[in-house]
Amino acid sequence: MTAERLEHLRMVEALLFAASEPLDEASIAHRLPGHPDVAPLLAELAEEYARRGVNLVRRADKWMFQTAPDLAFLLQQEVQEERRLSRAGQETLAIIAYHQPVTRAEIEEIRGVSVSKGTIDVLMEIGWVRIMGRRQTPGKPVTYGITEQFLVQFGLETIKDLPGLDELKAAGLLDSELPEHFRAIPDELIEDDTEDDAELPLADPLRAPPR
């Protein structure tokens, strides 16, 4: 290993360690002298940290350090859960994740019942749902989608990694009994990185990385 590569590895490691939030490859490269290709550097660091108590992982197309999954029990604290996400909130979150960008009316059509503004407000307050834009249809209704924080929270690299319904139930994100109107779209229909002529973004919406 050359001295320059070793120094770049140390720099990348330092940047990620000090970062208050996950960093994408472009941001890391921009801060290094000469702006080198950081992809192989990150891959090497990830392999090196795979055997340690802290792992370097890719989440939402960005890189971050996190506690090794098998050691998470060391950091757990017994706390009383003051508020549980309601069944309506669980179902609304899942629908938004699998159908984004989706309007409130579309959420109600899928669930078969009305969705209160408070339910969506709670999801936005948690930081898992955001306004993506406005649908270019009469009334220009607001559309919703998941956030980068949602992907990080649930250990997902992209929305392509969203689990199936059985996995959602096992994780406690959905009740065992779902309304008959609830459905999940097939993998091939999950929102991709192409532009939607019917969607008018408000500001830099969360996109899935190219597949």
N, C-alpha and C positions, 0 to 999 in steps of 0.2 A: 504494500500500500504506500502510495506516495505521501510525502509530507503535506502537500496541498489537499489531497483527498481527506487525510486524517483531520486536518484543520477544519475543512468544510463539515465533516461529520460532527465535530465538537460544536461548531457554530449552530448547526441545525438542532442539535440536542439542547443547546442553551436556549435557543429561541422558543422551542416547544415547552421547555420546562418553565420558562418565565411567563409564557403567554397566559392571559386570563381567559381565553376562549380558543377553540380550535382554529388552526391556521390552514389555508389552502396552499397548494404547491407554488402558485404564482407569487403569493405574499412572501413565502419563505425565500424563494429564489431572488426576489427583488432586494432583499436585505443582505444577501451574501455578495462579497466582492466578486466581480466578474459575472454575476448572475448565472451560475452553473445549472445544469439539469439536476434537479433535486430528487427526481423520482427514484433513481437507483440508490441515492443516499438514504432516503426514507425507508426503502425496502430493506436495506442493510441494517439500519437501526431497529426496524420493527422485528427483524429476525433475531437480533442480539437481545432485545428486551423481551422476547417471547418467553424466555426461561426465567425471567425475574419477577419480583413482586409487583412491579409496575410494568404495564405493557404499552407499547406505542400502537395505536389503532387508528383506522380510518373510519370516520363517521360523517355522513352528509357531505362527502367529497372533500373533507378536511381532516387534518391530523391532530391527535391529542394523546396525552398520557392518561391512563386510567389504571386503577387497581386491578390486578389479575383477578379474573372472575372467581377462582377457587379460594381467594383470600378475602372476598367481600365480607364474610361473616365476622372478620376481625374488626370491621369498621361499623357494624350494625349497632344501633342503639334501640332499646325497647322504649318506644314512644306510643302514646295513645293517639289513635287516629281520630281527629276531631271532625273531619268531613269526608264522606265517601262520594265519589262521582256517581250521580244518579244513573238509573238505567237509561233514561232519556239521553243523558250526557254521554254514556258509553256508546250507545247506538249512533248518536249524532257524530261523535268523534270517528267511529269506524267508517261511517258513510262518507264523511269528508275525506278521510285518508284514501279510500278506495275509488272515489269518484271525482276528486278535485280536477279542475275548479267546479264547484257546485253551488247553486243558489239555495236559499232557504226553502223556496217552493219545491225544488227538486228533492231536498232532504225530506220534506213532508210527504212527497209523493212516494218515495222509497219506503219510509217508515209506515205510511198509511195513517198517520196522526199528525196533528199540528206540533210545531216546535216553538217553544217560547223563546223570546229574545234573551231571557236570562240564561238559558241553557248554553247558547252560543257565547254569551258574554263570559260565562265561567270558563269555558274552554280557551277563550282568548286571554283571560286573566291569568290562567295557568301558564300560558305561553305555548300551547300546542297547536292553536289554530290562528290564522291571520286572514285578513281581507286580501284577496289576490287582485281583484279588479271589478269591472262591471261588464255584464253580458250585453252585447249589442243587440238587444231585443227591446220591444216596447217596455218602457219603464226603467230600462237599464238597471236591472237588479244586481246587487252586490254578490260577488262570488267568494267562496271561502276555500282555503286549502290548508294543509299542515305546514308547520314551521320547521326550520332547521333544529330548533330545540327539541321538537318531537322526535326527530330522527336520532339525535344524540341521546335523549332520555331512554329510548327503547333499543339502543345499540344497532341502528340500521345505517347502512352506508348510503342507500338510495331508497326511493319508494318502491323500487323493484323488489326489495327485500322484505316487503310487508308480508306478514304471515297469513296463512289461510284461516278460515273461520274456526276450525277446531283448535288451532294454536292460540287464537285470541281468547277463546273460552277457557282454555287451560291456564292462560296467563291471568285470568280474572278480569280481562278487559270487556268481556261480554257475558251476559247471563247465559245460562245453559239453554234457556228457551227464548228464541227470538220471534218477533212478530212475523207473520207470514209474508209481509211486504218487504222484509229485509232481504237484501241480496248483495253479493260481492261480485264485482266484474271479473272476467277472466284476465289472466296475466297479460295477454296480448292487447287488451284494451286499456291497461293502466296508462295514465297520461304520460306522453313522451316529451321530447324536447322540441317538437315542432311547433310553429306558431299556429294559433287558433284564430281564424278570421272573425269568429263570433265573440272573441274575448278581448276586452279593452283593459289592459293592465293599469293599475293605479301607480305602482312603483316597484320595479325590480322584483317580480314574483319568484318564489322558490321554484326552481326547475330541477327536473331529474337529469343527472349526467347522461351523456350519450351512451347508448347500450351497444 
